[in-house]
Amino acid sequence: MAVTLLRAYGGFAASAIVTFPDATEQSLIAQGLATASLVTSVPSLVGGPDQFINQNGNIALITQGGQGVPAQVQGPSILPNIPLGVGALTTAGASSVHVAGTMNLSEIFIPHWNTWKGLAVLNGTVVGTDNMLVALYGGDGKLLANSAVAGTLSASASTFQSRDFLVPVTLAPGRYFCGVQSNGTTATSNKFVSANGVNVLTGAIAGTFGTVPATVTVPTTFTTAQGCVCQLYT
């Protein structure tokens, strides 16, 4: 992948778009020194001006409102990965423990251009024991953003807990994946237990807490009790 440098690094000036080894890019993004830069133009098939862009495997019209960095919110400021009703905090998924270091993935579809500040996770019934971090991946499995790698303590049962990304991320419409990683096995998150009526792809990637994979193999099917109920926010 490529990154846009927020500060000078390795002989390159700030704002330069540079390709480094995955581990270096992951480290720069995690430290807030760079953001993922994976927007490319898609040429017209009939010889006209470029009309689409490819961002992380998602194809979007360049002419859509908010292309680039939106001057204002282009849609809802909170975007959950399932429809939420009045009973959502108790009925969306089921309270489920984590495997320490495992990155739990759940699909989210973004219908509009926007700049997202962070990701909120619906806590389960047990909180206050483990630290968790969040990450966001493109449809191609490349890391776009993550919260502090030290994590923050799980707090407030059966409510959405927000964790800011190190750097806000501007995204085109398309399919993305929410990632949640815990350092323990006691605190719970609400995870999808049935695909019926939800149609969210879910999966899990084993790992070490505090190490955010630069790329993951995104899930292509639903697996029970692996993907967390999440929502992006501006």
C-alpha positions in Angstrom: 0.0 0.0 0.0 1.1 3.7 0.2 1.0 6.3 2.9 0.7 10.1 3.0 3.3 11.5 5.4 2.0 13.9 8.0 5.6 14.8 8.9 9.0 14.5 7.1 10.3 11.0 7.2 13.1 9.0 5.5 14.2 11.9 3.3 10.6 12.5 2.2 8.8 15.8 2.9 5.5 16.1 4.7 2.5 15.4 2.4 4.5 13.1 0.2 2.8 9.9 -0.9 5.4 7.1 -0.4 5.4 3.3 -0.4 7.4 1.6 2.4 7.5 -2.0 3.6 4.2 -3.0 5.3 5.7 -3.0 8.8 7.1 0.5 8.4 3.8 1.9 7.0 1.9 0.2 9.8 4.2 1.8 12.4 3.9 5.3 10.8 0.1 5.1 10.8 0.0 3.8 14.4 2.2 6.7 15.6 0.1 9.3 13.8 3.0 10.1 11.4 1.1 9.1 8.2 -2.3 8.1 6.9 -3.1 5.4 4.4 -3.1 6.7 0.8 -4.8 4.3 -1.5 -6.9 6.5 -3.8 -6.2 6.0 -7.5 -8.0 7.3 -10.5 -9.8 4.9 -12.8 -9.6 5.9 -16.5 -12.8 6.2 -18.6 -13.4 3.2 -20.8 -14.6 5.5 -23.7 -11.7 8.0 -23.7 -13.4 10.7 -21.6 -12.2 12.3 -18.4 -11.6 10.0 -15.4 -15.0 9.5 -13.7 -14.3 7.1 -10.9 -11.7 6.5 -8.2 -10.5 3.3 -6.6 -10.1 3.5 -2.9 -9.1 0.3 -1.1 -10.9 -1.8 -3.6 -14.1 0.3 -3.6 -15.0 2.1 -6.8 -16.8 5.4 -6.4 -17.9 8.3 -8.7 -15.5 11.3 -8.5 -18.5 13.6 -8.9 -20.1 12.5 -5.7 -20.6 15.2 -3.1 -17.7 15.3 -0.6 -15.0 13.9 -2.8 -11.7 14.6 -1.2 -11.9 16.0 2.4 -15.5 17.0 3.0 -16.1 20.6 4.2 -19.1 19.3 6.1 -20.8 16.0 7.0 -22.1 14.2 3.9 -24.5 11.9 5.6 -25.3 10.5 9.1 -22.6 11.4 11.7 -23.0 8.0 13.3 -23.1 4.9 11.1 -23.7 1.4 12.6 -23.0 -1.8 10.9 -26.5 -3.1 11.4 -29.9 -1.3 11.6 -30.5 -0.3 15.2 -33.9 -0.2 16.9 -35.0 1.0 20.2 -33.9 -2.2 21.9 -30.5 -2.4 20.2 -28.4 -2.1 23.3 -29.8 -5.4 24.6 -30.8 -7.3 21.5 -28.1 -6.5 19.0 -25.9 -9.6 19.1 -25.0 -11.4 22.3 -22.5 -10.7 25.0 -19.3 -12.7 24.2 -15.8 -12.9 25.5 -12.7 -12.2 23.4 -9.5 -14.3 22.7 -6.6 -12.1 23.8 -4.8 -10.7 20.8 -7.4 -11.9 18.2 -8.6 -9.2 15.8 -12.4 -9.7 15.5 -13.7 -8.4 12.2 -17.2 -7.4 11.1 -18.4 -5.8 7.8 -19.7 -2.3 7.5 -21.0 -0.6 4.4 -20.5 3.1 4.0 -23.0 4.7 1.6 -21.6 8.3 1.5 -18.3 10.2 1.5 -17.3 11.3 5.0 -14.4 11.8 7.4 -14.6 9.5 10.4 -13.1 10.3 13.8 -13.3 6.8 15.3 -15.1 3.5 15.9 -17.5 2.7 18.7 -18.0 -0.9 19.9 -21.1 -2.2 21.7 -20.0 -3.5 25.1 -21.4 -6.6 26.5 -22.5 -7.2 30.1 -19.0 -7.6 31.6 -16.7 -4.5 31.5 -13.8 -2.9 33.5 -11.2 -5.7 33.2 -9.6 -5.6 29.8 -8.2 -3.0 27.4 -9.4 -2.9 23.8 -8.4 -1.2 20.6 -10.1 -0.7 17.3 -9.0 -0.7 13.7 -10.6 -0.1 10.3 -9.7 -2.1 7.1 -10.6 -1.6 3.5 -12.4 -4.2 1.4 -9.0 -5.3 0.2 -7.9 -6.0 3.8 -5.4 -3.1 4.1 -5.3 -1.1 7.3 -6.8 2.4 7.1 -6.9 3.6 10.7 -6.6 2.4 14.3 -6.9 3.7 17.8 -4.0 3.8 20.3 -2.2 0.5 20.5 -2.2 0.5 24.3 -6.0 0.2 24.1 -8.5 1.7 26.6 -10.3 0.0 29.4 -13.6 -1.5 28.6 -16.2 0.6 30.5 -20.1 0.9 30.8 -22.0 -2.3 30.1 -24.4 -2.6 27.2 -23.5 0.8 25.7 -21.4 1.9 22.7 -17.9 2.8 23.8 -16.1 5.2 21.4 -12.4 5.0 20.6 -10.8 7.7 18.4 -8.5 6.8 15.5 -5.0 8.2 15.8 -5.8 10.2 12.6 -9.3 10.7 11.2 -9.8 8.9 7.9 -11.8 10.1 4.8 -13.5 7.2 3.0 -15.4 6.7 -0.3 -18.6 4.7 -0.3 -18.1 1.0 -0.2 -17.4 -2.1 2.0 -15.1 -1.9 5.0 -14.3 -4.0 8.0 -14.4 -3.0 11.7 -11.7 -4.6 13.8 -11.7 -5.1 17.6 -8.8 -6.5 19.7 -8.7 -7.2 23.4 -5.8 -7.9 25.8 -7.8 -10.2 27.9 -10.5 -12.8 28.0 -13.0 -11.5 30.6 -14.6 -8.3 29.3 -17.3 -8.9 26.7 -18.5 -7.2 23.5 -21.8 -7.8 21.7 -21.1 -10.0 18.8 -23.3 -11.2 16.0 -24.6 -14.7 16.6 -27.0 -15.1 13.7 -26.7 -13.9 10.1 -30.4 -14.0 9.6 -31.7 -10.5 8.8 -28.2 -9.0 9.2 -26.0 -10.3 6.4 -22.8 -9.1 8.0 -19.6 -10.9 7.1 -17.6 -11.7 10.2 -14.3 -13.4 11.1 -11.3 -13.4 13.4 -7.5 -13.1 12.9 -5.2 -14.5 15.6 -2.5 -12.2 16.8 -0.8 -10.3 19.6 -2.5 -7.4 21.5 -1.1 -4.1 20.5 0.2 -5.3 17.1 -2.3 -4.1 14.5 -1.9 -6.1 11.3 -1.1 -4.0 8.2 -3.2 -6.4 6.1 -5.8 -9.0 7.0 -7.7 -11.6 5.0 -11.2 -10.2 5.1 -14.0 -12.6 5.9 -16.2 -13.8 3.0 -18.8 -15.7 5.1 -20.6 -15.3 8.4 -19.1 -17.0 11.5 -21.1 -16.8 14.8 -19.8 -14.9 17.8 -16.8 -13.4 16.0 -17.8 -10.0 14.6 -18.6 -7.1 16.9 -21.5 -4.7 16.7 -19.9 -1.4 15.8 -20.5 2.1 14.5 -18.4 4.7 12.9 -18.7 8.4 14.1 -17.5 11.8 13.0 
